[in-house]
């Protein structure tokens, strides 16, 4: 059997959002899959090239419903996604859901944070939180993976090594700055060019929807002591990228003092992410452009001038490692393919 005939048939539900179209772009470079079905209700009947000219070479028509596939990605908004994923799961299809519909383990959190009652609380127990750096083996055996939020990915990866090692107090501050594409393609006054250009603003101070999944995952490192988490996102005038700065007090006596403190921090983070192909610890604070268009999350741990406060910088492309790229990374693990397959591209610069 030829390689072409043996390719895995993959579909994207809602290709017309930013995450969906980024999935299509990345999947067309994947050597072991064939993108055979794409949906988008408002664009049904149009070719992908008519809606997104840069993808015209894919020669696919957008349909209202997903055709038969071996593997599916759902890039629908929250609430809508679960409705589409549940029948696929019941028919044995493996699924990566990019929405928040399966990220939270507590079903009572959905009415509070997302305004709907979850249609299948039992399925939440089976869903695996799709952060490969933490759950690689579980993802490999999963049928349903809940892709983490973009803010959540950067925040959790920034703090996971320190929390696991127990070197920080359980009171953390997470400051994140995101490009405008994180708001999606839906039109709104707040994301018009004239509103965001030459402007920086904080938002969701009452609680961003990614906060409960950040708290959920950070608390797993020490179930006996909840992590108090302050999370403030900011909108900045660029298209892609998230820069996160996380702060926490270092526990007395947990790591060396003086010059050795930073050395021990770097060693701790290097050891934690050893062998992880897309999360890299850097000697200098990373810039968002260092991750533009690729699947990397770059992390730089350090301390303030007193040596008493941990400061961790992380950055990623919110549409790649924060969405579509991580979804493909999860797909590779679920299908037994090399984790990096189709995701080897370097960042775009300048």
N, C-alpha and C positions, 0 to 999 in steps of 0.2 A: 504494500500500500504506500502511495506517495505521501510525502509530508503534507502537501496541500490537502489531500483527502482526509488526513487524520487530525486536522486542526480542530480545536474546540470551538463550538459555536457560542458566541457571546452576544447578549443584548443589553441595551441601555434604555431604561425607562426614564423619559424626560430628557432627551438629548439637548433641548433648547436652552437650558439654564447654563450658567458658567461652569459648574462642576460637570454637567453632562457633556458639554462640547469639549471640555478639556480631556475627559475620558476618551472621547472619540479620537482626538488628536494623538493621545499617547498610545491607544490601542492599535492604531494603524501601523505602528512601528514594532508591534509585538510579534515575534516569529512563530509562536505556537497557538495563537488564537485567530479566529476569523470573526469580525464584527458583522453579524448577519441581520440584526433587527434593531431598529431605533424608533422610539415613540416620542410624540410631542403633540398634545391634543390640538393646540391652536395652529400648528403648522402641518397637520396631517395632510398627506397628498403631495406635499412639496418635496423636492430632492434636498438632501443635506447641503449640496452646493448652492442651492438657491437661497437658503437661510444663512449659511456660513460659507461664503465663496472660498475661503482658504482650505476647506475640506472637500472640495468638489471631486478630487481624485478618488474618494471613497465610493462614489457612484451608488449611494443608498437613498431609498425613499423613506421619508418619515411616515409612520403609520399611527393610527389611534391606539392600537393594541399590540402587545408584544407577541411576536411569532415564537414558534417552538425553538428553544435554545437549551444549551447544556449549563450555562452559567449566566446570571443576570446581575446587573448593577441597577439600583434604584437611586435616581437623583431627583426625586420628587420632594416637595416641601414636607415638613412634619405634618402629621395626621393623615395626609394623603398617601404617604409612602407605605405605611403599615398595611393599608387595604390592598395594595398591589403585591406586597411581598408575601403575605400569608398564603394565598393560593399557590404561589410558586413553591414555597416551602412544603406545602402539603403534597405537591406533585414530585417532590424529590429534587428540585432544582437547587443548586447552591447559589446563595445570594450574598452580596455585600450591599448594605443599605447605607447611603451617605447622609441620610437625614438623621434626626435625633430619635426616631421612633423606637429604637431598640437599645439605646445606650444606657438608659437608667434602669437599675434593677428593681427599684421601688415603684410599683405601678401607681401609687397614690401621688407621686411627684408629677405625673403628667397633667392632671387638671390644674395644679398650681403653677407650673412653669410653661405649659404648652396649650392649656385651655381645652383639653379633650380627655376623655376616658379611654384608656388603652384597650383595644379590641381583643387582645390575647395576652393577658398577664403571664400565663404559663410559658409562652414563647420567650418572654424576657429572661427567664431562667436559663434557657438554652443558648440564647444569643451570646456571642463572645465579643467583648470590647476590643475593637481592632487596632490595638497599639502593639505592633510586632516586637518592639523592644521590651515589652513586659509579658506578652502572652503568645509568643511565637508558636509553642507546641500546641496550645489550645486552639489557636487559629487554624493550624494545619489539619485538625480533625473536625472542624466546625462545618455545619451546613449554612449557618447564618452568622454573619459578622456585622457588627454595628461600627461603622467607621467613625472615629472620634471627630469632634468639632475641631476647627482650625486653631482657635485659641487654646482649647484643651490640650491639643498635641504639644504645642510649644511650652505651655505651663507645666504640664505633668513631667515631660522629659527634663525640664530645667530643675525640678525639685526632687525627682524620684531617687537619685543616688544619695542625696543628703538625708532624706527621710528614712530610707532603708538602713543607712548606717547609724541613724539615731544621733547625728551630730548637731541638729538644730532643734530649737524650741518649736512646739506645734502651733505657731502663730505666724502666718506667712502673708506677705503682700505681693500681689501680682499686678504689674502695670504693663498693659499690652497696647501696641499701636498697629493698626491695620490699614491696608490699602482699601480702596472703595469697592473693589470687586467682591469683597467679603459680604457686602449687602445684597448681592445677587443682581439679576437683570431687571427685576420689577421696578417700574418707574416710581420715584418718590422725590419730593422737594429736597430732602436732606442729602441726596446724592447727585443732584444736578451740578454740573461743572462750576457754575458761578457760586454755588454754595460751599463747595469743598476746596476749590482752588485757593491757594495762599491762606489756608485756614486749618487749624487743628482744634478738635473738640473732643471732650469726654462725653460718654453717653452710657445709658443703662446703669446709672449709679445705684438704682434701687435693686439691681440684681440682673446680670446678663444670663441668658438661657444656657450658656456653657458652664456657668458656675456649679450647678448640681453635679455634673459629671466630673468636673475637676475635684470637687469635694469628695465624691464617691471614690475616686481612684486614689487620691492622696490619703484618705483615711484607711485604706487597706494596708498601708505600710506599718501602722500601729493601731490595730482595732481597739485597743484599750484606752486610747487617748485621742479624741477627735482633733483634727487640725482646724484651727480657726483661720478661715481664708477670706482675705479682702481682695477682690478682683475688680479692676477698673479698666475698661477698654477705651481706646481713643481712635478717632477717625483722622487719617492723615491724607494729604493730597497726592497719592500715588495709586497706581492701578493694582499692583500685587505686592504681597509681602506682609509679614507680621514680625515685629520686634518686641520681645517680651523681656522685662526686667523683673526678676523675683528677688524678694528680700526676706531674710529670717535671722533671728539672733542665734549665734553659735552657742551650744551648751558648754559651760565651763569644763575644762579638762578632757573634752572629747577628741580634740586634735591638738597638735603642737602649737606653740606660740611663736611669734616672730616670723622670720623669713621661711621657716619650715612649714608654717601654716598653709601658705599658698601652694607649696610643693605637695603637701599631703592632700589638699583639695583636688589638685589636678590629677594626682595618682588615683584618688578615689573615683573620680568621674571617668578617667581612662579605663579603669578596671571594670566599672559597671557597664560601659558601652563597648567593651572589647568584642570584636566579632560582629558588631551590628553595622551593616553596610551603609546605612543612610544617616545615622546619628553620629556626628563627629565632634570631638572636643578640640577647641582651638586655643592656641596660645595667646591670641589677641581677641578683643571683642569683635564679633562678626557683624557684617553689614547685610541688610536685606538683599542687596544686589548679588551677594555671593551665592544666593539660593534661587535667583530668578529663573524660573522655568525648569528647575530640577527637583529631585525628591529628597534633598538633604535637609536635615535639621542640624544647625551648627550651634554649639553650646560653649560658653566660656564662664567657668566659675572663678570667683575671686572674693576678696573681702574689702570692707571699707578701710579707711586709714587707721582706725582703732584696732582692726583685726578682730572685732567682736561681732560683726554682722556679715553674714553671707550675702553676696550679690551674685546672681547668675543671669547672664544674658543668653537668650536663645533667639534664633531667627529661622524662618522658613517661608516658602511660597505657599500662601493660603490656598491656592488652587491645585497645588501638586502634593507636597507632603501633608498639607492641610486638608486635602480632599481627594482628587482623582488619582494622584500618584500613590498615595497610601492605600487607596482602594485596590489598585492594581497590585501593589505589594502584598496585600492580604489575599487577593485572588491567586497569586503565584503560590503562596503557602498552601492555600486550600486545595489547589490542583496538583501539588507535589512538584511544582516547577521551581527552578532557581529563583530565589527571592528577588534578585536584582533584574530579572529578565524584562526587557522592554523599558527599563528605567535608568539606563546607564548614561543618559545625556548629561553633559556638563552644563553649568549655569550660563546664561546669556550675559555677555558684558560688552559694552557698557550699558 
